[in-house]
Amino acid sequence: MTVQTTEKEVEIKLPYRLIPFMKYRMVAFAFSIIVTALCIFSVVTKGFNWGLDFTGGTVIETNFSQPADLGKVRAVLDENGYTSALVQTFGGQKDVMIRLPASAGDMSLGNKVMDIIHQKLDPDAKIQSIEFVGPNVGEELTQGAIYGTLATLAMLLLYVGLRFEWRLAAGGILALFHDVMVTIGVFSYLQIEIDLTFVAAILSVVGYSLNDSIVVFDRVRENFPKIRRGTSQEVIDISLSQTLSRTLMTSVTTLFVVLALYWLGGPTLHSFSLALLIGITFGTYSSIYVAVGVALALGLKREHMIQPVVEKEGADQKSLADY
C-alpha cells in the first residue's frame, strides 16, 4: 500500500492587504482568560436573577375596554409597589398579561392588582384568568432549560469533532464556551432578570458562534493544501483575511437588527436582545482569535489538514485480461 499526497501551489488573491491576526493572539488569549475568569467569578459569587418562568409567581390575564397603554400600566403598578411586574399584550391590543414574582404577594395578589386597574386605569377591565405558578413548576423549567442547553452543546461537540481535525474542533468548542460564559457572566454581574427568552438567546448565540467558526475552518482547510511555502501562521492569517469581509458584513447587519429589537422591542425583549448583542459581538471576536488561535497553539500544521490519497494494492499492475 502506498500513500501519496497531491499538492498544488496556487496564487492566493486577497480582497485587501493581509492582516496579521495571529501576531496578536497572545494578547487576545490574555484578554479572553481574564474576561472569562471574571464572568465565572461573578456567576459563583452573585448567582443569577431568575425570572418568573423559573421562580414561580402570579399570572393575570385581563381584557381592557380599549387598547391598553402598556407604559401607563407599568407606571401605575410601580407607583403601588409592584416594581417587578412584567406587562405585555397577548392576542390583541386590549388583552394584557401581567406577571408578578411569587415574592410580590400571596394568592389574593391578582384581585389586588385588578382593584388598582379598575381604580386608576380602566373601570371596565375584565379578568380573564388568574393563575399561580408554584416554585415546583419553576424548578422543572430550570432543569429542562439546563439539560436542553447541555444536550445542544454535546451534539455540537460531536458534530465539530467528526467534521474537522481535532485541533480545530477543540478551538471551536472553547470558543463556544467563551461566548456563552461571557454572556451569562454579564447577566450575572448586572443582575438582569433571566427568563425563557434568555435561554433561546443563548442557543442562538451558540449557533451563530459555531457557524462563524466553521466558515473560517473551511477556508483554513482549503488553503493549507494550496499554500505550500507558507507557515501555519501565515496560512491562517490569509484565511482570516479572506473571510473578514463576510464576517464583518454578517455581524454588522445582525447587530443592526438586534439593536432595533433592544430599543424598539420593549421590556419583554430586553433580555433576549441584550444576550444576542453580547454573544454576537464576542462570537465574532472568538471565531478569529479563540477558535483558530487555540488550534494554532495546539500545533496545527499542513500535514494535519491534507487528506491522504490511498491507492489500492495492485492498482498499478495490469489485469489478467491484458495478457
C-alpha positions as CSV (number, residue, x, y, z in Angstrom):
1,M,0.0,0.0,0.0
2,T,1.4,3.4,-1.0
3,V,0.2,6.7,0.4
4,Q,0.5,9.8,-1.8
5,T,-0.4,13.4,-1.2
6,T,-1.0,15.8,-4.0
7,E,-0.3,19.5,-3.5
8,K,-0.6,22.3,-6.0
9,E,0.8,25.7,-5.3
10,V,-1.8,28.3,-6.4
11,E,-1.9,32.1,-6.3
12,I,-3.9,33.3,-3.4
13,K,-5.7,36.6,-4.1
14,L,-6.8,38.8,-1.2
15,P,-9.5,41.4,-1.4
16,Y,-7.2,43.8,0.5
17,R,-4.0,43.9,2.5
18,L,-3.0,40.8,4.6
19,I,-3.9,41.4,8.3
20,P,-1.5,39.6,10.8
21,F,-4.3,38.4,13.1
22,M,-2.2,35.7,14.8
23,K,0.6,38.1,15.6
24,Y,-1.6,39.4,18.5
25,R,-3.1,36.1,19.6
26,M,-1.2,36.1,22.9
27,V,-2.7,39.4,23.8
28,A,-6.2,38.1,22.8
29,F,-5.6,34.9,24.9
30,A,-4.8,37.0,28.0
31,F,-7.9,39.2,27.4
32,S,-10.2,36.2,27.0
33,I,-8.8,34.4,30.0
34,I,-9.3,37.5,32.2
35,V,-12.8,38.2,31.0
36,T,-13.9,34.5,31.3
37,A,-12.4,34.3,34.8
38,L,-14.3,37.4,35.9
39,C,-17.5,36.1,34.5
40,I,-17.1,32.7,36.3
41,F,-16.3,34.6,39.5
42,S,-19.5,36.7,39.1
43,V,-21.6,33.6,38.5
44,V,-20.2,31.8,41.5
45,T,-20.5,34.8,43.9
46,K,-23.6,36.7,42.7
47,G,-25.6,33.9,41.0
48,F,-28.5,34.8,38.7
49,N,-31.6,36.9,39.0
50,W,-34.1,34.2,38.0
51,G,-37.4,35.5,36.5
52,L,-41.0,34.3,37.0
53,D,-40.5,31.5,34.5
54,F,-38.1,29.8,36.9
55,T,-39.2,31.0,40.4
56,G,-42.9,30.9,40.1
57,G,-45.5,33.7,40.7
58,T,-48.8,35.0,39.6
59,V,-50.1,35.4,36.0
60,I,-53.0,37.8,35.5
61,E,-54.8,37.9,32.1
62,T,-57.1,40.9,31.6
63,N,-59.2,42.4,28.9
64,F,-59.3,46.2,28.7
65,S,-62.3,48.1,27.2
66,Q,-59.9,49.9,24.8
67,P,-56.4,49.4,23.5
68,A,-54.1,49.4,26.6
69,D,-51.2,51.7,27.1
70,L,-48.6,49.3,28.5
71,G,-46.3,52.1,29.6
72,K,-49.0,53.6,31.7
73,V,-49.9,50.2,33.2
74,R,-46.3,49.7,34.2
75,A,-46.1,53.2,35.8
76,V,-49.3,52.6,37.8
77,L,-48.1,49.3,39.1
78,D,-44.7,50.8,40.0
79,E,-46.4,53.5,42.0
80,N,-48.3,50.9,44.0
81,G,-45.2,48.9,44.9
82,Y,-45.2,46.3,42.1
83,T,-41.9,47.3,40.6
84,S,-41.0,43.9,39.2
85,A,-44.2,43.4,37.2
86,L,-43.9,42.2,33.6
87,V,-46.6,43.7,31.4
88,Q,-47.2,42.6,27.8
89,T,-50.0,42.1,25.3
90,F,-51.3,38.8,24.1
91,G,-53.8,38.1,21.4
92,G,-54.8,41.7,20.8
93,Q,-54.1,45.3,21.9
94,K,-56.9,45.1,24.5
95,D,-55.6,41.8,26.1
96,V,-52.9,42.4,28.7
97,M,-50.9,39.9,30.6
98,I,-49.4,40.9,34.0
99,R,-46.8,38.6,35.6
100,L,-45.6,39.1,39.1
101,P,-43.0,37.1,41.1
102,A,-44.0,34.9,44.0
103,S,-42.4,37.3,46.4
104,A,-44.7,40.1,45.4
105,G,-47.7,38.8,47.4
106,D,-50.0,35.9,48.1
107,M,-52.8,34.1,46.3
108,S,-55.0,37.1,46.6
109,L,-52.5,39.2,44.7
110,G,-54.5,39.0,41.4
111,N,-57.6,40.6,43.0
112,K,-55.4,43.4,44.5
113,V,-53.9,44.2,41.1
114,M,-57.3,44.2,39.4
115,D,-58.6,46.7,42.0
116,I,-55.7,49.1,41.1
117,I,-56.5,48.7,37.4
118,H,-60.2,49.4,38.0
119,Q,-59.5,52.5,40.1
120,K,-56.7,54.1,38.1
121,L,-56.7,52.7,34.5
122,D,-59.9,51.2,33.3
123,P,-63.0,50.6,35.4
124,D,-64.5,48.3,32.7
125,A,-61.5,46.0,32.5
126,K,-62.3,42.3,32.9
127,I,-60.4,39.4,34.4
128,Q,-59.9,36.6,32.0
129,S,-57.8,34.4,34.3
130,I,-55.6,34.5,37.4
131,E,-53.1,31.7,37.8
132,F,-50.5,30.9,40.4
133,V,-47.3,29.2,39.1
134,G,-45.7,27.3,42.0
135,P,-41.9,27.1,42.6
136,N,-42.0,23.4,41.6
137,V,-43.0,24.3,38.1
138,G,-40.2,26.9,38.0
139,E,-37.7,24.3,39.2
140,E,-38.8,21.9,36.4
141,L,-38.4,24.7,33.8
142,T,-34.9,25.4,35.2
143,Q,-33.8,21.8,34.9
144,G,-35.3,21.5,31.5
145,A,-33.5,24.6,30.2
146,I,-30.2,23.4,31.7
147,Y,-30.5,19.9,30.3
148,G,-31.6,21.2,26.9
149,T,-28.7,23.6,26.6
150,L,-26.2,20.9,27.7
151,A,-27.6,18.4,25.2
152,T,-27.3,21.0,22.4
153,L,-23.7,21.7,23.3
154,A,-22.9,17.9,23.4
155,M,-24.4,17.4,19.9
156,L,-22.4,20.4,18.6
157,L,-19.2,18.9,20.2
158,L,-19.8,15.6,18.4
159,Y,-20.5,17.3,15.1
160,V,-17.4,19.6,15.1
161,G,-15.2,16.7,16.3
162,L,-16.3,14.4,13.4
163,R,-16.2,17.1,10.7
164,F,-12.9,18.8,11.5
165,E,-9.4,18.0,12.7
166,W,-9.4,17.7,16.4
167,R,-7.3,20.8,17.0
168,L,-9.8,22.9,15.1
169,A,-12.7,21.1,16.9
170,A,-11.1,21.9,20.3
171,G,-10.8,25.6,19.3
172,G,-14.4,25.7,18.2
173,I,-15.7,24.2,21.4
174,L,-13.6,26.6,23.6
175,A,-14.9,29.5,21.5
176,L,-18.5,28.3,22.3
177,F,-17.7,28.1,26.0
178,H,-16.1,31.5,25.9
179,D,-19.1,33.2,24.2
180,V,-21.7,31.5,26.5
181,M,-19.7,32.2,29.7
182,V,-19.2,35.9,28.8
183,T,-22.9,36.3,28.1
184,I,-24.2,34.7,31.3
185,G,-21.4,36.4,33.2
186,V,-22.6,39.9,32.2
187,F,-26.2,39.0,33.1
188,S,-25.0,37.7,36.5
189,Y,-22.9,40.8,37.2
190,L,-25.7,43.2,36.2
191,Q,-28.3,41.0,37.9
192,I,-30.6,41.2,34.8
193,E,-33.7,39.1,35.1
194,I,-33.3,35.7,33.3
195,D,-36.4,34.2,31.7
196,L,-37.0,31.6,29.0
197,T,-36.3,34.1,26.2
198,F,-32.7,34.3,27.6
199,V,-32.3,30.5,27.1
200,A,-33.4,30.9,23.5
201,A,-30.9,33.7,23.1
202,I,-28.1,31.6,24.5
203,L,-28.9,28.8,22.0
204,S,-28.9,31.4,19.2
205,V,-25.5,32.7,20.3
206,V,-24.2,29.1,20.2
207,G,-25.4,28.6,16.7
208,Y,-24.1,31.9,15.5
209,S,-20.7,31.4,17.0
210,L,-20.3,27.9,15.7
211,N,-21.4,28.9,12.2
212,D,-18.9,31.8,12.1
213,S,-16.1,29.4,13.3
214,I,-17.0,26.8,10.7
215,V,-16.7,29.3,7.9
216,V,-13.2,30.2,9.0
217,F,-12.3,26.5,9.5
218,D,-13.4,25.6,5.9
219,R,-11.2,28.3,4.5
220,V,-8.2,27.2,6.6
221,R,-8.7,23.6,5.4
222,E,-8.9,24.8,1.8
223,N,-5.8,26.9,2.0
224,F,-3.4,24.5,3.7
225,P,-3.0,22.2,0.7
226,K,-2.8,25.2,-1.7
227,I,-0.2,27.3,0.0
228,R,2.9,25.1,0.1
229,R,5.6,27.6,1.2
230,G,3.7,29.5,3.9
231,T,3.9,28.7,7.6
232,S,0.8,27.7,9.6
233,Q,0.5,31.2,11.0
234,E,0.7,32.7,7.5
235,V,-1.9,30.4,6.1
236,I,-4.3,31.2,9.0
237,D,-3.7,34.9,8.5
238,I,-4.5,34.6,4.8
239,S,-7.7,32.6,5.6
240,L,-8.9,35.1,8.2
241,S,-8.2,38.0,5.8
242,Q,-10.2,36.3,3.1
243,T,-13.2,35.7,5.3
244,L,-13.0,39.0,7.2
245,S,-15.4,40.8,4.8
246,R,-18.0,38.1,5.2
247,T,-17.6,38.0,8.9
248,L,-17.9,41.8,9.3
249,M,-20.9,42.1,7.0
250,T,-22.8,39.3,8.8
251,S,-22.0,40.6,12.2
252,V,-22.8,44.3,11.5
253,T,-26.1,43.5,9.7
254,T,-27.1,41.2,12.5
255,L,-26.2,43.7,15.2
256,F,-28.4,46.3,13.5
257,V,-31.4,44.0,13.8
258,V,-30.6,43.2,17.4
259,L,-30.2,46.9,18.4
260,A,-33.5,47.6,16.8
261,L,-35.1,44.8,18.9
262,Y,-33.4,46.2,22.1
263,W,-34.5,49.8,21.6
264,L,-37.9,49.2,20.0
265,G,-39.0,45.8,21.2
266,G,-40.0,46.8,24.7
267,P,-39.0,45.3,28.1
268,T,-40.2,41.9,27.0
269,L,-37.4,41.5,24.5
270,H,-34.7,43.3,26.5
271,S,-33.0,40.2,28.0
272,F,-33.3,38.4,24.7
273,S,-31.8,41.2,22.5
274,L,-29.1,42.1,25.1
275,A,-27.9,38.5,25.3
276,L,-27.7,38.4,21.4
277,L,-25.9,41.7,21.4
278,I,-23.2,40.4,23.8
279,G,-23.0,37.0,22.3
280,I,-22.7,38.1,18.6
281,T,-20.0,40.7,19.5
282,F,-17.9,38.2,21.4
283,G,-18.7,35.5,18.9
284,T,-17.2,37.5,16.0
285,Y,-14.1,38.1,18.1
286,S,-13.8,34.4,19.3
287,S,-14.1,33.0,15.8
288,I,-10.9,34.8,14.9
289,Y,-8.8,34.7,18.0
290,V,-10.1,31.9,20.2
291,A,-11.3,29.2,17.7
292,V,-8.4,29.4,15.3
293,G,-5.9,30.8,17.7
294,V,-6.3,27.7,20.0
295,A,-5.8,25.4,17.1
296,L,-2.6,27.1,16.2
297,A,-1.4,27.0,19.8
298,L,-2.1,23.2,19.8
299,G,0.3,22.8,16.9
300,L,-1.9,22.8,13.8
301,K,0.2,22.1,10.7
302,R,-0.3,21.4,7.0
303,E,0.2,17.7,7.5
304,H,-2.9,17.6,9.7
305,M,-5.1,19.1,7.1
306,I,-4.1,17.3,3.9
307,Q,-6.2,14.2,3.2
308,P,-4.0,11.3,2.0
309,V,-4.8,9.7,-1.3
310,V,-4.7,5.9,-0.8
311,E,-4.0,3.7,-3.7
312,K,-5.2,0.1,-3.6
313,E,-2.7,-2.7,-3.8
314,G,-2.0,-3.8,-7.4
315,A,-3.7,-0.7,-8.9
316,D,-0.6,-0.1,-11.0
317,Q,-0.5,-3.6,-12.3
318,K,-2.1,-4.9,-15.4
319,S,-5.2,-7.1,-15.1
320,L,-5.2,-10.7,-16.2
321,A,-7.3,-9.7,-19.2
322,D,-4.4,-7.6,-20.6
323,Y,-2.2,-10.6,-21.0
